[in-house]
Amino acid sequence: MAPTESKKRLALAIIDFLGSSLKDGTLTADDAESIEIAQSCIADTFKVDPNDEAAVKDALGGQSLASIYSVYEKLKGKTPAASAPATETPKAGEESKPTAGAPTPESDKLKSEGNAAMARKEYSTAIDFYTKALNVAPANPIYLSNRAAAYSASGQHAKAVEDAELAVAVDPKYSKAWSRLGLARYDMGDAKGAAEAYEKGIEAEGNGGSEAMKRGLETSRKRIAEMSRAGNEPPADAVDNAPGASRGAGGMPDLSSLASMLGGGGAGGGAGGMPDLSSIMNNPMFASMAQNLMSNPDMLNNLMSNPRLRQMAESFGGGGGGGGGGGGGMPDMSSLMNDPSIAEMARNMMGGAGRGGQGQGQ
């Protein structure tokens, strides 16, 4: 007895499932030879060609054997015996094929009640009505899709995904279910899965898809791009978020301004030309520098061990003009900043590589 067309389609689905299990990592490369032998034996025995893309597509209906079986697993035990799914009249030589629960006047009335509850934004009530409709007509893709919409509206996105996935598994051509699956996946943070659902929906609609479906796909793709950029952004400690006015070339503080601020004898200066420290610490640039110093012990140790800065401190303490000092006991800032180690510390303190613990600028 030759295999029926139904069994040939099942054989192609099994061959596809075995190949997919190698590609998605379910099986290892060590299993590849055994799987190829099994695929070849099934193809020869059932007289099918797994390279015939049209035949494979017809066998799977745009789904996979794993997803079709998942529908069965989710529905088994939930279908009341009195309302078992209807069956198609088989063609000659074919076995009967179960279909989704056909709507009845009772189930359609329950669906209408659910739709009315949705219009009133009574989402829990709508879910109850759609569930009752599904008890009468199990796996009906319209009822599943409507309940997915109600779950999404009530914030139960995981349940929305489950219902929408069931709906598209039962009827891959039902574009509204693909749209609701796209929305539910997006709300779950799965932008890539959402884009795939919208793409399937556009394919099901034909003619390039509806505007709503294309907007959903565009939004998902933008989110994917944003997530990709976020994954490639520099770390927070490499981002300069200090006020732009305090920067010179390359993010370095404006040293001429720094020198004038530390220069002696001006208005607001302390005794002997020393700057007024309270005024300095009111400056955001210096407040940031002080915060960096206090939060980074290594920077503070390097600072205190630098001989040029020790000399400057001694000059402050003596009140006189130390070697290389400027007027009023202050050091010559332009000469001081020519020291590479001090220039590097200044860069770190003003928001360069030493900004440990600071948040990233927005």
Sequence and secondary structure as in RCSB ss.txt:
>XXXX:A:sequence
MAPTESKKRLALAIIDFLGSSLKDGTLTADDAESIEIAQSCIADTFKVDPNDEAAVKDALGGQSLASIYSVYEKL
KGKTPAASAPATETPKAGEESKPTAGAPTPESDKLKSEGNAAMARKEYSTAIDFYTKALNVAPANPIYLSNRAAA
YSASGQHAKAVEDAELAVAVDPKYSKAWSRLGLARYDMGDAKGAAEAYEKGIEAEGNGGSEAMKRGLETSRKRIA
EMSRAGNEPPADAVDNAPGASRGAGGMPDLSSLASMLGGGGAGGGAGGMPDLSSIMNNPMFASMAQNLMSNPDML
NNLMSNPRLRQMAESFGGGGGGGGGGGGGMPDMSSLMNDPSIAEMARNMMGGAGRGGQGQGQ
>XXXX:A:secstr
    HHHHHHHHHHHHHHHHHHHTTSS GGGHHHHHHHHHHHHHHHT  TT HHHHHHHHTTS HHHHHHHHHHH
TTTS GGG   B    TT    B      HHHHHHHHHHHHHHHTT HHHHHHHHHHHHHHSTT HHHHHHHHHH
HHHTT HHHHHHHHHHHHHH TT HHHHHHHHHHHHHTT HHHHHHHHHHHHHHH TT  HHHHHHHHHHHHHHH
HHHHHHTS  GGG   S GGGB GGG B HHHHHHHH TTSTTB GGG B HHHHHTSHHHHHHHHHHHH HHHH
HHHHH HHHHHHHHHHHH S  TTB GGG B HHHHTTSHHHHHHHHHHTTSTT TT     
